[in-house]
């Protein structure tokens, strides 16, 4: 057996089951897992009791086939032994052993998530493997195993786990490192391997593993040594459940192991069970990019453009959800440089959205988007800001950036929606947008603008802490679907329907209108149950190397008086510093805000960058370039929160749209000559000069709003090429011509008929 010395020196690379690892794997496993050989023997004896003739026994993640060779000695030859591993190098080592032992075992290299299939199985094994599978895919893997097991079958899983608290996790790890030292590993080898395994080996807590296994009819723990656990998950005989006691299989388990009876129900009583976290809050961008590259070779990934992209919080969420972010728009040059350091989109633009929407050189890929994403700056809507005082005014969003009407940026974003016509749209903003007077001045006009652009839209207020992010952060999300595609989601939807705002328009006090009473046309997304909250103690950095201590005597004095979990405003003599917080170890930290420090509960220090990254679900390998890390994290949509939402949109909206097999409902865009459209436009307006129309009116009253659309369309026709986006705009205008009020309706309708005939002729 070749000795494991791989990590005597650091390569700087993430751990993988490459050839160097495969050749020393048996030694590595036996010296890294307490009681490894004895567990192998126990597993073989358990398999022998449950393996049935003419069925399959699978070892998923079979490595070098050691387990299967032990099993082969105890089961009859009518049991098929199959080993599957993603690593071709591991399979090569396994084949060498199989040939050497003249074994009948079959092994193959395959993807454990998307490639492997389990069928006619009496036993399935996963020994120290699931912890290497991305958390987002674990439920799918377990479901496949359950579906492939025969009634009465058993799933045997061994895993490395986290403690239920940071304290027990640290206790486990200290104990484990002592064990590795006794096995001959040096301090340097232990450190190098730990660094290489970051975000590659992602263990769950015991309670989270029990939650994963709850689809089985009965689960027992047959082995536990601190953070190493073995599970037996039983699929009952049909049609009724069979409760199998641990006593039934105890004769095959050595007495030298600690046997702990455990169940999901018992754990829940002890407040140990929480929902599994679909996405890890600690991850690496490089790993996700690699997965996207590999996945894109076999399937089309949803195409996304992100606007107001800042450092890429939303974009990284799309990547976590396996989307292809092909373009971004950001007006701050320094932030966009940082974005490109990390994201490298196909198209990147540094300019104001008001200028960008007027471009005539959009690449064709931007007209084929699955999702257009945007987080219009929220400074004027935040309850922490000046709100109404800045509505309609030109201000700097951040220092040294161009002044603009920040309160109008959402409408500029919807103008871009009109141009590009993506299948779906996701926009994010602060909750202040749907509170108080902003409902009257902005929210309802925004909803109407979506409606007029040809989109059905729903609103969702989501708290990041309920979706696997270790931070309290409530934000409102607008999720919209193009009207002509909505029937693919629900065939009963009328694509020409419009939202009914009468409940709002008839209310004298608009601030009291409950948005939930606005009837939704688009089916609401099914939101999963909240995930287990992640308190600060779970993300706390133990013995941080870089610490920023409190240097102000005044701040330190208040910090000493303040109870953890409160803001400084509660004890400040004048009520100031309400954005400064002293976190509690037992609670989720509050919203991260730029220039609003958070302090440790026990030590007079700021939270470290590592702690802020974990709280923001920020990748561990993010390159901040010349940007301020705290500002980047504080202004961003937490990537994990966005990944959660995007996963729902993909599954419930985009999948039905893209997999639709009925009549094609895509809007047909005819090729029309610019000169013909100009002539029709003049006939339509009965004016030879488009400039005589009033300019766009911010109040957006019905008649003047459509006049403003005349004006913009006329300007485009005279000065710009009439691209695909504007053709959609004009078609949308045609659909809605009955909403236009004009004294000369007869000539208007005549012109509209002429325009409709033009479209019809060219569409044929």
C-alpha angles and dihedrals in degrees: 000000000000114000121244110243098142097121100047084107128028116245092186089231127120117256117268135163093254126151095277090056095042093056093055099029098111092054092043093052096044091051096041102046117059111237093004097157094046092049090052090054092047092050091050091053092048091049091050090057094052104032112107130203116264092017133104130253111201128198105194108201090018094175108186095351095251093137095047092050089054090048093049090064092059107038130070121258093252090072113092113225114204128179123194126186133165092219115085088197091057091049090052091055090046092052091052090055093045091053091045092053094039087234129175093218116129119215132181139174113243143144108270092209107039103012111041121086124190119206139162089006125164091179134021123186132198109173113186090332110104090067087066093053116092109261090234090062101042097089090051092051093050091048091053090051092050092048092049095050119096117234107280091027126136135222115207117198131174121189145169109240142195122239118256089247135032088248095057092042090055090047090052093048095048090050092047095051089052088054091051091050089055088052090060101262115141125227089253092052092049092050095044093050092046091054092046091052095052109124089357097077106040110175123199127218117260090252091052092052090051088052090053091051096047092103087073120085096236135008129195134179109229099175138023132170107170104286096004116087137175121207132197112201117188130204107206128233111262136285098017132032117260114212108214118198122218086236089070092067102027094103090069094052121085113242090229092080128081109245115203122188109218139164137179089244093056091047091051091053088055090050090246101122120085131161114279116259107246093204128029117241088213112062144127127247092214091060093050092047089052091051091049091050091051095044093048089062091068104031144020111260122209110271116229138187118196121206126193080021099167107173094345106262092146093039092055089051089055089050092051087054089052099254127143110239101203101169145021140188123204127160096203108083096203093050091047091051088054090046091055092047087064108024108034097195122192090244126027127178129191106196145092115287090232089063095038094056089059094057117121096195102072111152115242091247090070090060090056100056122144091198134018109199129197141167103188108204109274102200095116094049100044115110086221092061137063092275110177094024091069099038109126093004128118109243140158111260090202132359117290095012125120117273114251141158096270092183090061098049093095089062090048087053091053089050087059089049088057091052099047101032097205119190093244136010129208120190128175133201143152120287089245088079090072096042130091122326094355087075090067099038101038120359100060092041088051091052090048091049090055089049093050091047089059101259136123110219138192130190128225129185106206131183112213091213089066092056103055099280116126092223137078104238121151116195136166119236127198111207114188135181126198109256097231089056097045095087088065088064095044119005092208093067116109106219091207093055120119130206116262110231096171092111087059101037092051093053115098093200102050094183091069096057113115109224091211088071092064105101114243120220096184113069110256118248114256103242115206123233115280115275122236111285115247111222123208093257088067093058099033114128110235113223095348115209097212114049130174106205126204105262101174113093090209094052092045092050092054092042090057092051097043120093114230114265095040138100124241093245089077093067103021108115091234098031092252128141094045087150092061112088138191104210126222119230090220098048137067108259118250125253114305109235127182112257092010107110124214120207133207119259096231109018124055094243142107119256109270123246089250090056092048091049091052091046090051093043085238119165117261093228099050114141109219093189108185094339128106108255095211092051092048093052094040095053097043134096101242105256093226092053091051091046090055093051094043091052089057093047091049094049100039102032115014098041093055090044096048096039095047112138101182129087112326109255098181113131111257111226112204123210106247127178115245092229092057092051093049090052092049091046091055090048091048095052096034086222129114093204120052091199091075089074116094115260119251113298117222090210088065096209111180102257097035091045091059090044088055088052089053089052096049093044092049092050090051092049093051099042111021138051111263100242132183095274093056091048088058089049092054092046089050087051090053092053090054102041092116089069091064116097118204135153092234098053093151095062090039093055091045090055091046091053089051091050092047090051090051091054093045093050094050094042089060 
